[in-house]
Amino acid sequence: MLFSNPSVLVVEDNEQLGALYCKVLSQIGLRVIQAESVTEALERLATTVPDMVLLDMTMSDGNGMTIIDYLKKHSRFSETEIVVATGGSQYQAYAEERGVEHFFQKPVSVRMLITFTRRLLGSRLPTTQLVDLSSYV
């Protein structure tokens, strides 16, 4: 049986931050799918079931509540980890009420993102790869 690396859907409308998240997460062995809007995220979710969704809550065409509700409504995402990383804490209660356990206030450090993702996905990740953090400082 062939196993593929776990996947992450990065939903971030800040182009530079989204690129950073994607680069870092791919370096630790995740297959990265990127969306820069609520609409794009829903389009990606219609065709894939990621192991993790890294979700910004405020985007130009809506907010992450729509995506959380979509994920919670469809049972195929029952194993998908939802990780909220946003600049405002006003969405934290909403996320927690819907069972989202992972909520981070931006800025999220690269080291914290790597460490957290490795803990969260654990054995689903390929052999641990070292990441040179000096290029992110």
Protein Blocks (a to p, Z undefined) as FASTA:
>chain_A
ZZdddddddddfbfklmmmmmmmmmmnopacdddfbfklmmmmmmmcccfbdcddfbdfk
bcfklmmmmmmmpmklmmpccddddfbfklmmmmmmnopabdcdddddfklmmmmmmmmn
mmmpccdddddfklmZZ
